[in-house]
Amino acid sequence: MFARRFGLWTRVGTRNRKYSTTPPPTPTPTPAAPIGWGSVVALAVVGSGAVALYQYQRAKRLKALEIKSVGRPDIGGPFTLVDHTGKPVTDADFRGRYMLVYFGFTYCPDICPAELQKMGRVMDDLKAKNLDEFVVPMMITVDPRRDTVKALANYVKEYHPRLIGLTGTPQQISEVCKKYRVYASSGLTEAEMEASDDYLVDHTIFFYLMGPDGAIREYFGKQMTSEEVSAGIAKSMLDEFGTKSWWDRLWGK
Ligand code: NI
């Protein structure tokens, strides 16, 4: 009974609304916007300025990318070597991680020890940024005759627990040096090197950062500090996996 009455009452209410004689509220007319030729021209100027600026920034970014991709394939490539534990390794074993590659030799009196200490500090810096597990530090020897698996095992542990030492046949070493454009020479013949273990190997000094796909990302010279190198590696990783805002992308930062 109550429900029926309630329903009826609702219908009446609806009917009342339907036939309501109250006129609908008339929208308040908005005053005409004062658009004159002056503002049209100003808007056009500002608009085309913004478009031009965007296009300029876009062209700049594309050019930067082009330079990067052109510069990439020149350094690095496949290699087959043996690590300091005696395990055969290829470049493909490191896919999905960054390789930080240094070429040197264990008999080097000063430069290699200093550079490998720097590499240890770079790894510590990266650890502080929680990025170290994605980076594999390694030294490829330029002196395979003296740098045996055992010599490398004793050597790498002096610098960083994660440092990998790589050696191979003289042929394999000469191939990987060629691919990384590394110059390495003792200036002696094989026979002269056999005659004496007391010689130095002149070699190129760089840290190469190879990306998760095995291609070159960056290289860092001897003059760079460990802070500069670790910052460069972190930047390369952020550029690739990105936490950049759209604003930074627009401005090519
Ligand atoms: Ni050296």
Boltz pocket constraint, residues with backbone or C-beta under 6 A from the ligand:
constraints:
  - pocket:
      binder: B
      contacts: [[A, 103], [A, 104], [A, 105], [A, 108], [A, 109], [A, 111], [A, 112], [A, 113], [A, 201], [A, 203]]
      max_distance: 6.0
